[in-house]
Amino acid sequence: MPFDIMMPFYGRFDHLKLAVESVLAQSNDDWRLVIVDDVNPDEEPGRWAAAIADPRVTYLRNEQNLGVSRNYRKCVELMTSDFGMLMGCDDVLLPGFVERVHALTARFPEASIIQPGVRVIDADGKGIRPLADRVKALYRPHGRNPRTYEGEQLATSLLRGNWTYFPSLVWRAEVIREIGFRLDLNVVQDLAMLLEIAKRGGSLVLDDEVVFAYRRHSTSVSSVTGPDGSKFRQERTVFYEAAADLSALGWTRGARVARRYLSSRLNAMTELPGAIRAADPNGRRVLASHILGRAYPADRD
């Protein structure tokens, strides 16, 4: 059955073209691409995508803007294969991506998630290794390639620092369809999903063979929601919930890591200068509270 590549779209035309062209250039043609346009203001990318003369490519435009998480849910509902991905409309598949995914799903047919090897590029496609990705590399588990993680080991590792790259993840469709991406989160819904899968006994396969290029740039959702503190509000919600859930499961080590959320607090420290430069007093207060592990100003109301 063709591998499902679902591509939620809202963004730059040039990046979309590169993303779609990288799918068309796959060495293994056993794939299906569905582009779901969430009412992008510029309609030219949609006209270009709709005109692609390849029966494996489908273009859909939502009747109204659904927002990030609702559009993810729609993409999941459109999946027809056992495995699929929610590819970023600004990311790039290397030519061997689909071939590697088919090999991994054949070798690990019971996997809930597969994390392929990833390299990071900037807005212009140049390879980069910023601080965030150097930190991810430190938290990323090391071992024989490929390897499987599950249970408390997986949850604890992700809570120490989420080393996965959401747009590159390959998901078992029935699992994420059953759980559903949370509508109250628009930045860290991937971490919430990963933790829920771990709590339910699912496994993640981690592979080192680099087949995906993740684009990190200043206009991404996570970049925009860092200095104003909104990303960290969502993260702490997930951490607090995880601490309670993991305690109930008897996963004391994971619960302890969730309560401390050290990597998130350190990340907030790197965003604080941006909030200061932006003269955003609310962002400064939220970030400072997060760094110190205190209640946010609004939480006291």
Helices and strands as residue ranges (DSSP letters): E 3-9, H 13-24, E 31-37, H 44-50, E 57-61, H 68-78, E 83-86, E 92-93, H 97-107, E 113-121, H 131-139, E 147-150, H 151-160, G 166-168, E 170-172, H 173-179, H 189-199, E 203-215, H 221-224, H 230-249, H 252-260, H 262-277, H 281-292, G 297-300
